Amino acid sequence: MRHKVAGWKLGRNTSHRRSLLRNLVTSLILEERIETTVPKAKAMRPRVEKMITLGKRGDLAARRQAHAYLMTSAAVDKLFETIGPRFGDREGGFVRIVRLGWRKGDGADKVFVELLGSEKLQEEKRQKRVETRAKRAAEMKKSMEESEAETQASGASGPAEDGEKKE
């Protein structure tokens, strides 16, 4: 039984566990949605909520505390400029954990960890991917047509130059 056992060790030593959680929190703030395992998601949730609470406070001391924990200054800027104001009227529960299924290699439970309200950002990313794929496909089709036209032109002019008849 786990009576009075707080936190998750995640099979790592203290420094490794701390850096893992710092990296996960930083990635979640930057990307607003990450995929990880259930124990890691449950271990990082309180830390993410604390960072968002600091972002809601918005003062210099809170910014310095967040900068001491987060790995990049871009994450700190995003936390205080976009994420903190988004959750200004909300008291807690900023993170959603959605179960996906099992990982093929070791059977670990996989989850999406996402900030509430990140649906708009995810939809924008999806649209951008669709546009990029369509553009890439059009370029590929155009280059294929050009190369095909070149081969036909060189194939038709090749025997005519030599004076041979094409069969």
N, C-alpha and C positions, 0 to 999 in steps of 0.2 A: 504494500500500500504506500501511497505517496503522501502520507499525512505530514503537514508542515514543511513540505519540500517546495520551495519557490523557484521559479525560473526553469530554463532548459539548458542543459549542457551541450547538446547537439554533437556529442562525440568529439569535442575539440578542447584544447587547453584554453585558458582564460584569454590570452592575447589573440589567439586565432578566432575565438568566438566573438570577441569584441570587434575585431576588424571585419569579420563576416557581417555582423549586424549593422555596423556603420556603412559598409558598402551597400547592403540591401536597402537601408533607409535612404541613402543618397540616390540610388538608382530609382527607387519608387518616387521620390520627389521629382526627379528629372523626367522620368518617362510616364509617370502617373499610373502605370500598370506593368507589373512584372509577373513572371511565372517562377514558382519555387515549390518547395515541399511544405507539407502541413506544419511540422514542428518549427521550421524556420519562420513561416508566416505568423504562427502564434507567438513566437519569441520576439519578432520585430514589431508586432502591432503596438505594444505600449510605448515603444521608442518613437514610432512614427507619430502617434497621437501627442506625445510630449513635444516633438518638433513643431507640429502644427499649432499647438497651444502657444509656443514661443512665437511663431509667425503671426498669430492673432494679436499677441501683445504688441509687437512691432517696435518696441523701444530699443535703445542702443545696447543695453545689457542683454536683452533677449537675443539680439542679433549676434553678439559676441559669444553667447552660450551655444547658439546654433552653429556658428562658424567653428567652434571648438569640437563639435561632434561630427558635423557633415564633412565629407571629403573634398568637396569643390566649392569654390565661391559662387559658381553658377547655380548650384543647388540652393545656396543661401539666398541669392537674389530671387530665384523663382519662388522660394518659400515665402519670402516677405512681400513680394510684389503681386503674385497671382494667387497662391494657395491660401495664405493667411486671410486676405480679404474675402475669398470665396466662402470660407467657413466662419465668417465674422459673427453670425447670429446663432450658430450651432454650438451646443454645449459639449458634444463628444460624439464618438462613433463616426470618425472620419474615414475609416478604412473598411472595405468590403473584401471578404475572402470567399472566392467561388471555387468549389472543387471541380476538377477536370476529369480525373480518372487516375490510372496507374501508369507509371513510367515503364517502358518496355524492358529496359536493362535489368533493373533490380526490383521492380514492383512497388516503388515508393509512390505514395499518394501525391499527386500534383495539384496545385491550386494556382489561380490567378489572384494576386493581391492588387487591389486598385483603390484609388481615392474616389470617393463619391463625387459625382459630377464630371467624371473624366470621359463620359460617353461622347461628348462633343469632340474632344481631342482625338479619341480613337476613331470616330467617323471621319474627321479631317485627314488623319493618317491613312485610313483605308482608301479614301477618294484620291489622295495623292499617289498611292501605290497603283491604283487602277489607271490613272492618267499616265503615269510613267510607263507602265506595261504596254498601254495602247500606243504610246509614242515610240517605244522601242520596237514593237511589232510592226508599226508602219515603216520605220527606218529599215528594218530587216527586209520587209517585203519590197521596198523601193530598191535596195541594194541587190536583192535577188533578181528583180526584173532587169536592172541595168546590166548585171553580169550575164544574164541570159541573152539579152539583146547583143551584147558584145560577142558572145560565143557564136550566136547566129550570124552576125555580120562577118566575123572572121572566118567562120565555116563556109559561108557563101562566097566570100571574096578569095579565099585561099586557092581552091581549084581553078577559078577563073583566071587568076594571075598566071598560073603554071600552064594554062592552055588545055587543061584536062577537062574531061566531061564528068559531071557528077552523076552517079548512078543511084 
